[in-house]
Amino acid sequence: MWDPGFHHLEAAMVRLQGWHRSFCVLSHGYRGTVECPGLVLGLDEGGECAGMAYRVCGRTQLEEAVEYLWVREMVTGIYNPTQLPAYIDDGRTVRCWAFVVDRAHRQYMGHLSQETRASMIAEACGTRGPNRIYLENTVARLQQLGVDDESLTAMLEKVCAASGVSEG
């Protein structure tokens, strides 16, 4: 959301019903290691969440965006690419592709307590940097978009307490 990684023609705030953002995916690459795994966000069942939908222009840009996202998101097969209805504030409904978490996958960690998740995020660092920074960037981007995700804000407070640093 804060780093789509591909060229797009339009970006729109959308709301997904029946899905929520959760630190439920084990990461031993981008945000952790085998010795000190981190957690990254996945769209998990239940609730709702606000996010971004991106429109690309033409078949070539679509193919490039899909290829980029597939390489980035489908490294381990934890996600199920799914077409979902997304609701835009102006009343439109669009169909968009989302990578929803596969609860049967070995990397699914939705059963962990919030305290365990906070400890993992506080300690982990992977090839794309500290896990805590990923959380901070996500919360900051959501706030820039006017979205108050209380569960992520609470997680950030727990992570900062666990790592002994101030928020932000």
Residue frames as a rotation matrix with the C-alpha (Angstrom) as fourth column:
MET 1
0.567 0.824 0.000 0.00
0.824 -0.567 0.000 0.00
0.000 0.000 -1.000 0.00
TRP 2
0.750 -0.360 -0.556 2.79
-0.111 -0.896 0.430 2.45
-0.652 -0.261 -0.712 0.81
ASP 3
-0.354 -0.876 -0.327 5.06
-0.636 -0.031 0.771 0.84
-0.686 0.481 -0.546 -1.77
PRO 4
0.678 0.725 0.120 3.03
-0.425 0.520 -0.741 -0.60
-0.600 0.451 0.661 -4.68
GLY 5
-0.163 -0.896 0.413 6.18
-0.057 0.426 0.903 -1.12
-0.985 0.124 -0.121 -6.74
PHE 6
-0.448 0.050 0.892 4.57
0.857 0.310 0.413 -0.65
-0.256 0.949 -0.182 -10.15
HIS 7
-0.990 0.102 -0.098 3.38
-0.129 -0.932 0.339 2.23
-0.057 0.348 0.936 -12.34
HIS 8
-0.382 0.922 0.063 -0.32
0.873 0.382 -0.303 2.96
-0.303 -0.061 -0.951 -12.05
LEU 9
-0.540 0.297 0.788 -2.75
0.467 -0.673 0.574 5.37
0.700 0.678 0.224 -13.67
GLU 10
0.071 0.666 0.742 -5.02
-0.554 -0.593 0.585 5.85
0.830 -0.452 0.327 -10.69
ALA 11
-0.821 -0.214 -0.530 -5.09
0.322 0.592 -0.739 4.99
0.472 -0.777 -0.417 -7.00
ALA 12
-0.039 0.872 0.488 -8.29
-0.471 -0.447 0.760 4.96
0.881 -0.200 0.428 -4.95
MET 13
-0.797 -0.068 0.600 -9.06
-0.596 0.249 -0.763 4.36
-0.098 -0.966 -0.238 -1.29
VAL 14
-0.121 0.761 -0.638 -11.26
-0.437 0.536 0.722 1.30
0.891 0.366 0.268 -0.99
ARG 15
-0.221 0.135 0.966 -12.88
-0.933 0.258 -0.250 -0.75
-0.283 -0.957 0.069 1.72
LEU 16
-0.551 0.030 -0.834 -12.89
-0.340 0.904 0.258 -4.55
0.762 0.426 -0.488 1.72
GLN 17
0.246 0.702 0.669 -15.68
-0.966 0.116 0.233 -6.32
0.086 -0.703 0.706 3.58
GLY 18
0.970 0.236 -0.050 -14.98
-0.226 0.962 0.155 -9.68
0.085 -0.140 0.987 5.18
TRP 19
0.395 -0.908 -0.144 -11.20
0.702 0.399 -0.590 -9.21
0.593 0.131 0.795 5.44
HIS 20
0.986 -0.166 -0.001 -8.86
-0.127 -0.757 0.641 -7.53
-0.108 -0.632 -0.767 7.90
ARG 21
0.348 -0.937 -0.024 -5.17
-0.413 -0.131 -0.901 -6.67
0.842 0.324 -0.432 7.93
SER 22
0.959 -0.007 0.284 -3.19
-0.256 0.415 0.873 -8.95
-0.124 -0.910 0.396 10.28
PHE 23
-0.052 -0.997 -0.065 0.43
-0.984 0.062 -0.167 -9.70
0.171 0.056 -0.984 11.15
CYS 24
0.560 0.433 0.707 -0.16
-0.556 0.828 -0.067 -13.38
-0.614 -0.356 0.705 10.47
VAL 25
0.951 -0.263 -0.164 2.49
0.001 0.531 -0.848 -14.33
0.310 0.806 0.505 7.90
LEU 26
0.615 -0.788 -0.002 5.87
0.278 0.214 0.937 -15.67
-0.738 -0.577 0.351 9.03
SER 27
0.930 -0.363 -0.060 8.76
-0.222 -0.423 -0.879 -13.95
0.294 0.830 -0.474 7.24
HIS 28
0.541 -0.837 0.085 12.28
0.276 0.272 0.922 -15.33
-0.794 -0.475 0.378 7.15
GLY 29
-0.025 -0.510 0.860 13.30
0.998 -0.067 -0.010 -13.29
0.063 0.858 0.510 4.12
TYR 30
0.073 0.126 0.989 12.03
0.442 -0.893 0.081 -9.75
0.894 0.431 -0.121 3.68
ARG 31
0.309 0.175 0.935 11.44
-0.564 -0.757 0.329 -8.92
0.766 -0.629 -0.135 7.37
GLY 32
0.649 -0.161 0.743 13.18
-0.652 0.387 0.653 -11.69
-0.393 -0.908 0.146 9.29
THR 33
-0.329 -0.777 -0.537 15.58
-0.877 0.462 -0.132 -14.61
0.351 0.428 -0.833 9.10
VAL 34
0.148 0.313 -0.938 15.35
-0.012 0.949 0.315 -18.34
0.989 -0.036 0.144 9.76
GLU 35
-0.584 -0.494 -0.644 17.04
0.621 0.239 -0.747 -17.73
0.523 -0.836 0.168 13.14
CYS 36
-0.722 0.343 -0.601 14.88
0.300 -0.627 -0.719 -14.70
-0.623 -0.699 0.350 13.99
PRO 37
-0.543 0.548 0.636 11.69
0.795 0.090 0.600 -14.73
0.272 0.831 -0.484 11.91
GLY 38
-0.924 0.323 -0.205 9.48
-0.240 -0.907 -0.347 -11.71
-0.298 -0.271 0.915 11.54
LEU 39
-0.226 0.918 0.325 5.84
0.735 0.380 -0.562 -11.26
-0.639 0.112 -0.761 10.64
VAL 40
-0.997 0.014 -0.075 4.31
-0.060 -0.749 0.660 -9.47
-0.047 0.663 0.747 7.68
LEU 41
-0.390 0.918 -0.076 0.77
-0.604 -0.317 -0.731 -8.45
-0.695 -0.239 0.678 6.95
GLY 42
-0.955 0.267 0.132 -1.79
0.276 0.629 0.727 -10.62
0.111 0.730 -0.674 5.27
LEU 43
-0.387 0.914 0.120 -5.46
-0.858 -0.405 0.317 -10.16
0.338 0.019 0.941 4.52
ASP 44
-0.995 0.057 -0.081 -7.15
0.087 0.889 -0.449 -12.58
0.047 -0.454 -0.890 6.90
GLU 45
-0.387 0.922 -0.026 -10.78
0.531 0.246 0.811 -13.60
0.754 0.300 -0.585 7.17
GLY 46
0.156 0.648 -0.746 -13.28
0.988 -0.088 0.130 -11.45
0.018 -0.757 -0.653 9.05
GLY 47
-0.019 -0.100 -0.995 -13.93
0.497 -0.864 0.077 -7.79
-0.867 -0.493 0.066 9.68
GLU 48
0.833 0.175 0.525 -13.14
0.548 -0.399 -0.735 -5.10
0.081 0.900 -0.428 7.17
CYS 49
-0.013 -0.859 -0.513 -10.23
0.633 -0.404 0.661 -2.91
-0.774 -0.316 0.548 6.20
ALA 50
0.899 0.159 -0.409 -9.40
-0.150 -0.766 -0.626 0.16
-0.413 0.623 -0.664 4.20
GLY 51
-0.025 -0.937 0.349 -6.68
0.492 0.293 0.820 0.06
-0.870 0.192 0.453 1.60
MET 52
-0.165 -0.139 -0.976 -5.69
-0.657 -0.723 0.214 1.12
-0.735 0.677 0.028 -1.88
ALA 53
0.454 0.229 0.861 -6.76
0.545 0.694 -0.471 -0.15
-0.705 0.683 0.190 -5.28
TYR 54
-0.339 -0.678 -0.652 -4.59
-0.277 -0.591 0.758 0.69
-0.899 0.438 0.013 -8.28
ARG 55
0.796 0.541 0.269 -5.69
0.155 0.247 -0.957 0.98
-0.584 0.804 0.112 -11.89
VAL 56
-0.380 -0.925 0.019 -3.12
0.149 -0.042 0.988 0.38
-0.913 0.378 0.154 -14.58
CYS 57
0.326 0.443 -0.835 -3.30
-0.673 -0.512 -0.534 1.45
-0.664 0.736 0.131 -18.21
GLY 58
0.333 -0.121 -0.935 -3.36
-0.899 0.257 -0.353 -1.15
0.284 0.959 -0.023 -20.94
ARG 59
0.955 0.110 -0.276 -2.47
-0.089 0.992 0.085 -4.79
0.283 -0.057 0.957 -21.25
THR 60
0.160 -0.978 -0.136 1.31
0.243 0.173 -0.954 -4.25
0.957 0.119 0.265 -21.08
GLN 61
-0.427 -0.298 0.854 1.16
-0.656 -0.548 -0.519 -2.36
0.623 -0.782 0.039 -17.77
LEU 62
0.584 0.700 0.412 -1.29
-0.806 0.437 0.400 -4.89
0.100 -0.565 0.819 -16.40
GLU 63
0.817 -0.319 -0.481 1.01
0.176 0.931 -0.319 -7.79
0.550 0.176 0.817 -17.30
GLU 64
-0.218 -0.950 0.224 4.02
0.044 -0.239 -0.970 -5.97
0.975 -0.201 0.093 -15.81
ALA 65
-0.173 0.228 0.958 2.15
-0.906 -0.418 -0.064 -5.20
0.386 -0.879 0.279 -12.57
VAL 66
0.842 0.536 0.063 0.87
-0.526 0.787 0.322 -8.77
0.123 -0.304 0.945 -12.25
GLU 67
0.517 -0.726 -0.454 4.33
0.309 0.653 -0.692 -10.22
0.798 0.218 0.561 -12.91
TYR 68
-0.408 -0.683 0.606 5.94
-0.311 -0.520 -0.796 -7.88
0.858 -0.514 0.000 -10.35
LEU 69
0.069 0.524 0.849 3.32
-0.985 -0.100 0.141 -8.62
0.159 -0.846 0.509 -7.69
TRP 70
0.898 0.261 -0.353 3.44
-0.251 0.965 0.074 -12.35
0.360 0.022 0.933 -8.36
VAL 71
0.111 -0.947 -0.302 7.22
0.286 0.322 -0.903 -12.46
0.952 0.013 0.306 -7.91
ARG 72
-0.551 -0.348 0.759 7.03
-0.491 -0.600 -0.632 -10.30
0.675 -0.721 0.159 -4.75
GLU 73
-0.076 0.671 0.738 4.02
-0.997 -0.071 -0.038 -11.88
0.027 -0.738 0.674 -3.07
MET 74
0.822 0.552 -0.139 3.96
-0.560 0.828 -0.026 -15.51
0.101 0.099 0.990 -4.18
VAL 75
-0.154 -0.983 -0.097 7.48
-0.892 0.181 -0.415 -16.55
0.425 0.023 -0.905 -3.17
THR 76
-0.912 -0.252 0.323 6.21
-0.393 0.762 -0.515 -19.21
-0.116 -0.597 -0.794 -0.76
GLY 77
-0.624 0.730 -0.279 2.60
0.132 0.451 0.883 -19.64
0.770 0.514 -0.377 -1.85
ILE 78
-0.855 0.274 -0.440 1.12
0.461 0.011 -0.888 -18.30
-0.238 -0.962 -0.136 1.41
TYR 79
-0.526 0.659 -0.537 -1.37
-0.447 -0.752 -0.484 -16.13
-0.723 -0.015 0.691 -0.45
ASN 80
-0.286 0.557 0.780 -4.36
0.828 0.554 -0.092 -16.98
-0.483 0.619 -0.619 -2.58
PRO 81
-0.986 0.021 -0.167 -4.83
-0.102 -0.864 0.493 -14.36
-0.134 0.503 0.854 -5.32
THR 82
-0.393 0.919 0.018 -8.55
0.852 0.372 -0.368 -13.59
-0.345 -0.129 -0.930 -5.11
GLN 83
-0.711 0.274 0.647 -10.86
0.213 -0.794 0.570 -11.19
0.670 0.543 0.506 -6.93
LEU 84
-0.453 0.523 -0.722 -12.85
0.847 -0.001 -0.532 -9.21
-0.278 -0.852 -0.443 -4.39
PRO 85
0.414 0.582 0.700 -15.38
0.652 -0.726 0.218 -6.40
0.635 0.366 -0.680 -4.54
ALA 86
-0.592 -0.599 -0.539 -13.86
0.801 -0.511 -0.313 -3.17
-0.088 -0.617 0.782 -3.25
TYR 87
0.486 0.873 0.042 -16.01
0.870 -0.488 0.071 -0.24
0.083 0.002 -0.997 -2.22
ILE 88
-0.629 -0.658 0.415 -14.89
0.649 -0.738 -0.187 3.30
0.429 0.152 0.891 -3.08
ASP 89
-0.659 0.318 -0.682 -16.12
0.479 -0.522 -0.706 6.28
-0.580 -0.792 0.191 -1.02
ASP 90
-0.783 0.349 -0.515 -17.76
-0.555 -0.764 0.328 7.85
-0.279 0.543 0.792 -4.09
GLY 91
0.167 0.946 0.277 -20.21
-0.726 0.308 -0.614 4.94
-0.667 -0.098 0.739 -4.24
ARG 92
0.316 -0.109 -0.943 -18.54
-0.828 0.453 -0.330 2.87
0.463 0.885 0.053 -6.95
THR 93
0.558 -0.230 0.797 -17.77
-0.333 0.818 0.469 -0.79
-0.760 -0.527 0.380 -6.47
VAL 94
0.288 -0.544 -0.788 -14.81
-0.915 0.085 -0.394 -2.23
0.281 0.835 -0.474 -8.36
ARG 95
0.994 -0.108 0.008 -13.42
0.103 0.967 0.231 -5.74
-0.033 -0.229 0.973 -8.61
CYS 96
0.401 -0.915 0.040 -9.81
-0.868 -0.394 -0.303 -5.96
0.293 0.087 -0.952 -7.62
TRP 97
0.416 -0.399 -0.817 -7.19
0.201 0.917 -0.345 -8.61
0.887 -0.021 0.461 -7.09
ALA 98
0.440 -0.311 0.842 -6.06
-0.874 -0.363 0.323 -9.12
0.206 -0.878 -0.431 -3.51
PHE 99
-0.304 -0.592 -0.747 -3.61
-0.194 0.806 -0.559 -11.58
0.933 -0.025 -0.359 -2.02
VAL 100
0.509 0.554 0.659 -5.50
-0.786 -0.014 0.618 -13.21
0.351 -0.832 0.429 0.86
VAL 101
-0.431 -0.784 0.446 -3.73
-0.901 0.397 -0.173 -15.45
-0.041 -0.477 -0.878 3.33
ASP 102
0.138 0.356 -0.924 -4.00
-0.341 0.893 0.293 -19.23
0.930 0.274 0.244 3.08
ARG 103
0.374 0.092 0.923 -4.78
-0.919 -0.092 0.382 -20.33
0.120 -0.991 0.051 6.65
ALA 104
0.984 -0.005 0.181 -3.63
-0.021 0.990 0.142 -23.89
-0.180 -0.143 0.973 5.89
HIS 105
0.562 -0.827 0.030 -0.12
-0.029 -0.056 -0.998 -22.74
0.827 0.560 -0.056 4.86
ARG 106
0.317 -0.528 -0.788 2.80
0.877 0.480 0.031 -23.54
0.361 -0.701 0.615 7.19
GLN 107
-0.734 -0.639 0.229 3.68
0.529 -0.750 -0.396 -19.81
0.425 -0.169 0.889 7.42
TYR 108
0.104 0.841 0.530 0.25
-0.017 -0.532 0.847 -18.80
0.994 -0.097 -0.041 8.71
MET 109
-0.741 -0.485 -0.466 0.66
0.480 0.103 -0.871 -17.52
0.470 -0.869 0.156 12.26
GLY 110
-0.228 0.755 0.615 -2.80
-0.303 -0.655 0.692 -16.19
0.925 -0.029 0.378 13.04
HIS 111
0.568 0.448 -0.690 -2.91
0.409 0.574 0.710 -18.32
0.714 -0.686 0.142 16.19
LEU 112
-0.444 -0.837 -0.320 -0.08
0.736 -0.137 -0.662 -16.37
0.510 -0.530 0.677 17.91
SER 113
0.370 0.513 -0.775 -0.91
0.867 -0.490 0.090 -14.00
-0.334 -0.705 -0.626 20.76
GLN 114
0.890 -0.011 0.457 -0.54
0.193 -0.897 -0.398 -10.26
0.414 0.442 -0.796 20.20
GLU 115
0.741 -0.652 0.161 2.33
-0.477 -0.342 0.809 -10.22
-0.472 -0.677 -0.565 22.72
THR 116
0.189 -0.664 0.723 4.23
0.446 0.714 0.539 -12.94
-0.875 0.221 0.432 20.82
ARG 117
0.544 0.071 0.836 3.66
0.829 -0.200 -0.522 -11.11
0.131 0.977 -0.168 17.55
ALA 118
0.968 -0.163 0.190 4.90
-0.184 -0.978 0.098 -7.83
0.170 -0.130 -0.977 19.06
SER 119
0.492 -0.826 0.276 8.05
-0.247 0.171 0.954 -9.51
-0.835 -0.537 -0.120 20.37
MET 120
0.183 -0.392 0.902 8.80
0.794 0.599 0.100 -11.05
-0.579 0.698 0.421 16.98
ILE 121
0.718 0.154 0.679 8.24
0.593 -0.645 -0.482 -7.77
0.364 0.749 -0.554 15.13
ALA 122
0.930 -0.366 0.035 10.42
-0.319 -0.758 0.569 -5.89
-0.182 -0.540 -0.822 17.64
GLU 123
0.305 -0.868 0.391 13.37
-0.188 0.347 0.919 -8.26
-0.934 -0.354 -0.057 17.18
ALA 124
0.326 -0.129 0.937 13.29
0.706 0.692 -0.151 -9.30
-0.628 0.711 0.316 13.52
CYS 125
0.221 -0.306 -0.926 15.22
-0.599 -0.792 0.119 -7.81
-0.770 0.529 -0.358 10.60
GLY 126
0.432 -0.011 0.902 15.37
0.527 0.815 -0.242 -9.15
-0.732 0.580 0.357 7.05
THR 127
-0.380 -0.659 0.649 16.62
0.897 -0.092 0.431 -8.23
-0.225 0.747 0.626 3.60
ARG 128
-0.012 0.442 0.897 14.19
0.576 -0.730 0.368 -5.28
0.818 0.521 -0.246 3.38
GLY 129
-0.485 -0.310 0.818 15.04
-0.355 -0.785 -0.508 -3.98
0.799 -0.536 0.271 6.84
PRO 130
-0.988 0.065 0.137 13.70
-0.115 0.263 -0.958 -4.14
-0.098 -0.963 -0.252 10.39
ASN 131
-0.513 0.855 -0.071 10.27
0.763 0.493 0.419 -5.62
0.393 0.161 -0.905 10.87
ARG 132
-0.144 0.423 -0.895 9.38
0.759 -0.533 -0.374 -2.71
-0.635 -0.733 -0.244 13.18
ILE 133
-0.746 -0.197 -0.636 10.02
-0.173 -0.865 0.471 -0.20
-0.643 0.462 0.611 10.36
TYR 134
-0.869 0.494 0.027 7.57
0.237 0.368 0.899 -2.11
0.435 0.788 -0.437 8.12
LEU 135
-0.101 0.844 -0.527 4.92
0.993 0.116 -0.004 -1.71
0.058 -0.524 -0.850 10.81
GLU 136
-0.274 -0.067 -0.959 5.79
0.413 -0.909 -0.054 1.97
-0.869 -0.411 0.277 11.35
ASN 137
-0.958 -0.137 -0.252 5.62
-0.163 -0.463 0.871 2.68
-0.236 0.875 0.422 7.60
THR 138
-0.618 0.786 0.005 2.27
0.591 0.460 0.663 0.94
0.519 0.412 -0.749 7.30
VAL 139
0.044 0.627 -0.778 0.74
0.945 -0.279 -0.171 2.86
-0.324 -0.727 -0.605 10.23
ALA 140
-0.502 -0.314 -0.806 2.18
0.143 -0.949 0.281 6.16
-0.853 0.026 0.521 8.92
ARG 141
-0.991 0.135 0.011 0.81
-0.003 -0.102 0.995 5.57
0.135 0.986 0.102 5.42
LEU 142
-0.297 0.937 -0.185 -2.62
0.872 0.345 0.348 4.67
0.390 -0.058 -0.919 6.76
GLN 143
-0.002 0.254 -0.967 -2.63
0.724 -0.666 -0.177 7.84
-0.689 -0.701 -0.183 8.87
GLN 144
-0.837 -0.337 -0.432 -1.65
-0.053 -0.736 0.675 9.90
-0.545 0.587 0.598 5.80
LEU 145
-0.831 0.557 0.006 -4.68
0.158 0.225 0.961 8.41
0.534 0.800 -0.275 4.07
GLY 146
-0.413 0.678 0.608 -6.92
-0.825 -0.561 0.065 9.27
0.385 -0.475 0.791 7.01
VAL 147
0.402 0.503 -0.765 -7.30
-0.167 0.862 0.479 5.66
0.900 -0.064 0.430 8.14
ASP 148
-0.150 -0.377 0.914 -7.10
-0.979 -0.074 -0.191 4.89
0.140 -0.923 -0.357 11.85
ASP 149
0.274 0.142 -0.951 -6.36
-0.167 0.981 0.099 1.17
0.947 0.132 0.293 12.10
GLU 150
0.558 0.035 0.829 -6.67
-0.798 -0.252 0.548 0.69
0.228 -0.967 -0.112 15.86
SER 151
0.966 -0.187 0.179 -5.25
0.111 0.925 0.364 -2.84
-0.234 -0.332 0.914 15.85
LEU 152
0.421 -0.863 0.279 -2.08
0.684 0.100 -0.723 -1.77
0.596 0.495 0.632 14.01
THR 153
0.204 -0.308 0.929 -1.67
-0.425 -0.883 -0.200 1.29
0.882 -0.354 -0.311 16.23
ALA 154
0.799 0.122 0.589 -1.99
-0.595 0.297 0.746 -0.94
-0.084 -0.947 0.310 19.31
MET 155
0.836 -0.543 0.081 0.54
0.549 0.824 -0.140 -3.36
0.009 0.162 0.987 17.80
LEU 156
0.254 -0.764 0.593 2.97
0.261 -0.537 -0.803 -0.49
0.931 0.358 0.063 17.18
GLU 157
0.437 -0.043 0.898 2.67
-0.771 -0.532 0.350 0.55
0.463 -0.846 -0.265 20.85
LYS 158
0.931 -0.065 0.360 3.41
-0.158 0.815 0.557 -3.04
-0.330 -0.575 0.749 21.95
VAL 159
0.659 -0.716 0.233 6.37
0.666 0.410 -0.624 -3.33
0.351 0.565 0.746 19.55
CYS 160
0.231 -0.573 0.787 7.87
-0.183 -0.819 -0.543 -0.03
0.956 -0.019 -0.294 20.68
ALA 161
0.623 0.037 0.781 7.52
-0.780 -0.039 0.624 -1.09
0.053 -0.999 0.005 24.32
ALA 162
0.934 -0.243 0.262 9.11
0.195 0.961 0.194 -4.47
-0.299 -0.130 0.945 23.56
SER 163
0.430 -0.809 0.401 12.02
0.769 0.095 -0.632 -2.89
0.473 0.580 0.663 21.68
GLY 164
0.154 -0.359 -0.921 12.51
0.836 -0.449 0.315 0.02
-0.526 -0.818 0.231 24.08
VAL 165
-0.857 -0.407 0.315 12.07
0.515 -0.700 0.495 2.75
0.019 0.587 0.809 21.43
SER 166
-0.454 0.703 -0.548 9.69
-0.179 -0.674 -0.717 5.66
-0.873 -0.227 0.431 21.04
GLU 167
0.331 0.665 0.670 6.94
0.639 0.364 -0.677 5.45
-0.694 0.652 -0.304 18.43
GLY 168
0.995 0.100 -0.010 7.78
0.051 -0.591 -0.805 6.76
-0.087 0.800 -0.593 14.97
